[in-house]
Amino acid sequence: MELLYLLNNLNRIIMNEIIKKNGITFGVIAGLASVLITTLIYTIDITLFTKWWVGVISIIISLSISIYLMIKTKKDLNGNFPFKSAFTTYFISAVIGVLISVAFNIILFNFIDPAAKDTIKELTIKFTVEMLEKFNTPKNAINDAIKGMQENDPYSISQLLKGSVYAILFSSLFGLILAAIFKSKTPEHL
């Protein structure tokens, strides 16, 4: 009976190590992918920060990394991947990825090149005005939108930190969906 208890605990320890290792590894990969994308946009053409398709590409890359994380971890655990373990793996990865990305953005836009955030803000205002005009938005609504955007600094340290909280919350919801998809079909618990 004690041998069975020890083997069960050993199994849990091994599973926890795999979950932590994969979560951390893929969190670093996701964070570095985000840093690479931001760096490429910054160096190639700063106007790309306002292009919707760049955001779509970023989401596809992040989604691909997350799906691969779940597939690999489930395989590493020999298919024994309960919902809690699946969510924990994804959550560790998401938090690390978000923190790396936010730290890089704080450094880039607040210490290395603070003028870049002003350029991005101007480009975003111009893009927004063009879109609102296409939809025949009343002039006073456009002016209100411009005023609100001018008063906001989305790349300030406080806004980036606040954004990271929302990113982690959104990632958690997404993680719940991925965990439900990738969990093992057996009722085993970790």
Secondary structure by P-SEA (a helix, b strand, c coil): caaaaaaaaaaaaaaaaaaaaaaaaaaaaaaaaaaaaaaaaaaccccccccaaaaaaaaaaaaaaaaaaaaaaaaaacccccaaaaaaaaaaaaaaaaaaaaaaaaaaaccccaaaaaaaaaaaaaaaaaaaaaacccaaaaaaaaaaaaacccccaaaaaaaaaaaaaaaaaaaaaaaaaccccccccc
